[in-house]
Amino acid sequence: MDTLIQYVEFWAEKQGNKIALIDRNNSWSYKKLKNKISDLQRFFTEYGLKKGDTIGFSGEKSVNLVSVYISLFGLGINVVPLPEKMNVNKKIDETLRISNCDYVIKHDYYNDEFWIDAVNDFLNCEKGKRINIRSKSNESSELIDFDEKTYFNLTSGSTGDPKIVNVKNKKLIFNAKAVNAKYPMLTSDCYTCFFSTDMHPHELFVKPLISGAKCLLINTDELINLDNILRKNNISHMLLTPHTLKSMLKISKDFNSWSSIKNILIGGEFVPLSLRKSCFEKTGRLVTVAWGSTETSGISITLPEEIAFTDESFIGEALPGYEVKVDKETKELLIKSDSCLDSYKNFNGENPLTTDGFYKTGDLAEISEDGLIKLNGRKNSLVKVNGRKIPLNILEIKALKIPELDEVYVMNHIDESLITVFYSADTKYQSKVRVLLKNLLEIHLSDVSYRIVYLEEIPKLENGKTNRDYLENFYKKREYGTELKWKQKQ
């Protein structure tokens, strides 16, 4: 089987009454999920959507979000993930236009209704047609399942302009199988992913649904009840970002509630050794560092448990079905598999693939004799200041070895030949961390001008990554004044 429709039909037949999806108010069996997909496919077809159309979709993390994605995939409709809180702005406008969307669909979770608009109407803020879709029968008709389905997943844009990645549905299945082969998921297991709905949304549901497991969909505002959620659902598998894990460790009051967890995969950003140790000391659970990208359809490299607390630069070894190597001249990490991208839809720059089909990750790396991959920064993180090449993210990695430091972000200002280091830490350690950062920078930036700026919190995007544009604008406005402090505006 290599499509989600095939897996849903398989599990609906084999264990139809078993829970497939659960959110804060709903619990759907595999049989009900199949029926819902049938209803949605019937509605979308009657509305006039057809194979080859491109749909921008926005919805809260819920059972309905999953059913919409699978139904559209089955109809051969291209889907572009959009933010849950979606108002017309420059970023949304650009995303819809460069992806050539035909319609925008938004799900209203609390009323269980859909808004559907032609793109131009949406961008002009004209209200679309509001639809209430109810199941028409207890038995679904045969589901539609075209062979060629395309998923337009957006890169975060954290290392440049956002790009739209063409990914066939079967590539998502290939990636999920590779992860599940390394970290098996049983039908009795419960999986949850804490990514936002526009950050690799397939990660929310593909791995558990191909395994016949339960998929729990948790929204950020529910984390206040984290311990109860963990106990009630016996969560066994988690996927999350370092930022989310750090928040969860602060929120949780009863770490015994973590006892059912078998595997915690963490990625999206650098994972400090201090965070890995903190999680293990508090919960007794190891954190598995995971590397992946939009272009590889998800996680493709993980760190073996036996070296979980070693050098922070190691990201691990390739998952089954992935081949990795390092370019001899550029030292760039290259990766190849059946799940890697076909192309970018909106990118006219350098070909992202080598002539022999390897994806050029942009990461600088080395591979040990036993296959362990160590990152040495990113190609575009090397900046030239006063004639010197400085790897900004390596500075961040070195800074994060300071135990009292919470987060750090290093920025280069070309117009002023200046490096700015933003950092956050508990107020009682603020001065100490500042001194240690200064000592570090004196060693590595001895002939380069730099500024150290204290922030109560490093600003984040909805997907948990650092809001670099905000920091750049913040720097330009000199909002931190002479004391070099800034309180994040709520």
N, C-alpha and C positions, 0 to 999 in steps of 0.2 A: 504493500500500500504506500502511495506517495502523495495523497491529498488529504486534507482535513475532512472533507466530506466522506471519504471512504472510511476514515477512522471513526467518525461519529456514527455512521451507519453500522459499523462493525460492533462498537460497544453498545449501541442501542439494542442490537439484536442479542448480544451475549449477556449483558447485565443492564437491561433497560431501566430498572428501578433504582440503580445505584446513583448516588449524587455525583453529578458532573461539575456543576458550578454553584457557587454560593457567594452572595454579597450581603450587605447589611440587612436587607429585607427579603431576599429571595433565595430559594433553594431549588435548583432544577436537576432533575434526573437526566440521564443520557437520552432516555426516550422523549422527555419534554424538550430537551435541547434540539433534538432532531425535528420535532413538530414545529418549534419556533422558527427554525431555519426554513422549513417548508413554507410557513406563513409569510415570512419575509421575502422569500424568493418569488412567491406568488404576487405579493404586493408590488415589489420593485419591477417585476415584469409587466404587470397591468399598468403601472404608472408610466412605463415607456422606456425604462432603463434597459440597455442592451449590451451585449458582449462588445468590449472595446471601449466603452464609456469610461471616463475618469471621474471619480467621486472623492470629494474632500469630506472626511467624516470626523465629527466631534461628539464625544459623549463621556459621561462619568464612568469611572472604573466600575463596571457592573456586569451582570449576566447578559444584559442586552447588548453591551458593547461587543462581547464575544460573538453573539449570534449574528450581529450585523456583519462583522468581518468575515465570518465563515460563509454566510449566505452570498455576500458579494464576490468572494473568491470563487465560489461555485458557479456563479453566473458569468465568470470571465470578465468581471469589471475591475478596472484598476482602482486601488484605494490609496488615498493620501492621508496619513494621520494628521489631525489638527488638534491644537490644545483644547482641553476641556472647557476652560473659561475663554470663550472665543468671541472677541469683539473685532470689528473691522479695524485693522491698523496696518502700518507699513509692512510688517513681517507677514501677516496673513495675506494681504493683497499680493505681495510678491510670490508667496508660496502657491497661491491659487493660479496665478498667471503663468508662472514658469512650468507648472505641472499640467497646464492646459485643462484644468478641471471643467467638467460640464455642469455638475451640480454640487451643492453642498447639503449634507444631511447632518442634522443635530438631534440628538436624543435628549428629551426632557425626562430625567430619571423619575422624578416624583409623580408626574402625571402619566408616565409610561406612554408618551406620545413622541412623534417625530416631526421635526420641521424639515421640509425639503424645498430647496430654492435653486433656480438657475443661478449660475455664478454671478452674472451681471446684476441680477436682482439683489443678491446677497451683498455684493460690494456697494450697491447704492442704498443699502439699509432698508430695502423693501421687504415686507413680511411675506414669507412663502406660505405654502400650503401646509396646514397642520393636520396630521394623520394619527388616528388611534388604531393601532393594529392589535386585534384580538385573535386568539386561536379560533379557527373555524371548525375544527374537529379534533377529536382525541387521537385520530390516526392521521399521520402525515402522508402526503403522496410521495412518489419517488423524488429524491432530491436531484437537482441539476448539478452536474459536475463536469465542466469543460476541462480539457487537458491543459490548456495554456492559460494560467492565471498570473497576473502581474501585481506586485505589491510595491508601491512607490514609497520606500522608507526614507525619511529625511535624516541627514547627518545633523548633529547638534549645532554645527557652525562654530564650535569652540576653538577650532584651529584654522578658521578661514570662513569664507562664505558658505552657507548651507547648500548642500547638494542633494539632489534627488536620485536615489539609487534604485535601479530596476532590479527587482528580485522576484524570480518565479516562485510560486507557492511551494513547489517541490523542494526548493533550496531551503526553505524554512524547516521542512520535514527532515531533510538530511542533517541540518545542524542540530535539531532537537534529538534525533537518534544518536548523534555523536556524543552529546552531553549525557544523555540517559545511559549510554553504554559505559561511560566512566563513573557516573553517579546514578545507579539504577533506581527507578521509581516503580513501586508496586501498586496494584489496584487499591490496596488498603491505605496508601499514603495520601498526604495532603500537601499541596504545593501552593506557595504564594510568592508573588513578585511585587516589589514596592516601587517599580519604575512608574513614571507618569505615563498617561495614556498616549502622549505623542513622542515618547522615547522608546523606540523598539516595542510597540504595543504587542507584537506577536509573542514577546517573552512572557506576557501575562498569562498565556493560556495554551500554547502549542505543546510544550513538553508534558504537562499532565494529561491533556486530552488524547495524545497518541498512546499514553500508558494506561488509560482507563482509570486514572487516579482522580482525586477531588481537587478542584481548582478554586482557591479562595481569593476573592478580589477585595482588597482592603484599601480604603482611601486614607489620605494623610490625617484628616480630622478624626479618624477612629483610633489613632495610636494612643490617645489618652487612656484607652481601655486595653492597652496592649496585653497585659498579663491575662486578663479574662479571655481575650481572643485566642491567645496561645493555648490556654488550658482547654477551652471549649472545643477547639478544632483539631487538637493534637497535630499541629503543624510539623511536618517532617522535613520539608525542603524549602529553603528561602533563597531568593535572589534579590540583591539590593545594592545600593551605593554606600561608600564609606560614610557620607554625610548622614544617611538614614540610620545606619547601624549606630553611629555615635549618639544620635538622638534617642534611639531605642534603649541603649544602655543607660541613659540618664532617666528615661521615663519609667522603666521597669523597676518595680519595688519587690518583686518576688522572682528571683532567678530560677527557682524550682519550676516555674511555668515553662521554661525553655527545655525541659527534660526530654520531650518527645522529638526534638530536632535532631535529624541525622546529618544534615548537610547545609552549610551556609556558604553560598557562592557570592562573592562580592567583587564588583568591578565598576567601570565607568570613570574612575579616577584613581590616582595613586593611593595605595593602601598602606598607611604608616605601620611600622612594626609595633608601635605603642598601642595602636587600636586593636591589632590582632591579639596582643598579650592581654589587654584589658578585657576583651570579649571572653577569652579562655579563662581568665582568673575569676570573672564574675559568673559566667554561665556554665563553664566546663565544656564548652563547645568550640571546636577549632573553626577558624575562618579559612575558607579556600579562596585564595586570590585568583581571579579570573580575568583574562584579557580577551577582548573581542572588539569588533567594530561593526558599524552598519554594513560595511562592504563585505564582511565575512558572514553576514546573517546572524551574528551573535557570538557567543563564547566559542573560542577555538583553541585557547591555551589556558592551562590551569597549573597551579603550583602544587606539587605533591605534598601530602601531609607531613612527611618526615623532614621537610625543610621549611616548615611553616614559619619558623622563627629565625631564619637565617637572613642573609643579606637582602635588604629591601629592594634591590635592583632586579632580583630574579622574578620573572613572571611564570616560569614553569616549563612545561613540555606540551607539545601539540596533542590535541585530542585525536582519537581514531578517525581516519579519513582526511586528515589535514597534513600537508607537507610544508615544511618551513626551511628556509635557507637565508643566508646573508649575502648580499651583493658584495663581491670581492673589492670593488672599487669604492662604492659609496657607503658601504657598511649598513645599508638599509635592510630592515627585516622584510622578507618576501614570504608570502603565504599563498598556498594553492589548495583548492578543494572543489567539490561539486556544489558547494554552497556559496562560493564567492560571487560577487556581482558580475553581471553581464556588461553593464555600462552605467554611466551617469546620464540622466535624461537632460540635464540643463547645464552641462559643463563642456566647454570647448577648449580646455587646456590640455596638458600633457595626458597621454593615455595612461589610465590607472593600472593597466596590466602590462607585464613584460611580454616579449615576443613568444615566450614559452608558457604564457598563461598564469604567471604568478602576480598576485595583487601587491602593489607597492604601498606598504603601510605608512611610510613617512617616519617610522620609528628607527632609530639607530640601535643596533644590537650586536651581540656576539653569542655564539652557541658553543657550549662546552662539549667535550667528547661524549658525554653521556646524554646529550640532547637537551640540556637545560638552557633556557633562553634568558639572557640578561639584557635589560634595556640600558642604553647609554644616552638617553635623551631623544628629542625629535629633531628632524632636519630643520624645521622652521623655528625651533627654539634657540638656535644658534644666532646670536645677534653680534654685530660688529660695533664696538665702542672704543674710540681712541686707538683704532688699529688692532684691537684684540677681539677674538671670537669668544663669546661668553655663552655657555649653555644654561639658559634660565631655569629650566626644569630640574637640572642637576643641582643648582643652588637650592631649589625648593626641597629636594630630597635630603640634602645635607642639613638644611635648617630643621626639617621635621624630626631629626634625631634628637633635638632638644626636648626632653621629656615634658616640660611644662608648656610647650607650644601647642596650641590647638590646631590652627590652620595658618597657611602662609600662601601668598601669591606674589610672584616677582614679575615686574613689568619694565619694559624698556621704552624710553622716550627719545626717539631718534633726533627730534628737533633740538633737544637740549643735551644730548650725550649723557643721559642720566638714567640710573637704575632705581626704581622705587620698589621697596619691599613692604607689602601690606601684611600684617600679622594680627592674629587674635589669640588671647590667652585669658585665663582667670585673672581678675584685677589684682589679686594678691601676688601674682607672678609677673605682672606686666613689666615692671622695671628690670627684674632679673632676666627675663627673656630678651628684652631690648639690648641689654649689655652683651648677652651671649650672641645675639644676632650681629651686633656690631663687631665683635671679635671675629666671627666667621667671615663677615664681609671684608674686614681689613686684610684677611689672608687671601681671599679669592678676588677681591676688587680693589687691590691696593692703589692702583692708578686710575680708578674710575670713580666718578662722582655718584653718590647714592643717597637715598633718603629712606628712612624707616618710619612707617606710619602705623600706628596702633588703631585697630578697629575692634569694637565690641563683638562684631560678628562679620565674617566675610560674606558679602551678599551672594545669593545663589539664584540660579534659574530654577524654573519649576522642576526640571529633571535632576536637580541636585548638584549640577556643575557650577563652577564659579562664574558669576556674571561679569565677564571681562569688560563688556561695553560700559557697564555701569561704573566700574572702577576707573576706566579710562576717562569717562566724562567727569567723574568725581575728582580725578587728579587735575584735569584741565581747569575746573572751576576753583581749585585750591580751597575746597570747603573745609579742610581739616585745620586751617589756621596755623598759628605758631606753635601750639602744643602738640600738633601732629596726632590729634585724636578725632575720632568721628563716630557718632552713634548712628547706627543704621536706622533710617527712617522707616516707620511702619506704614 
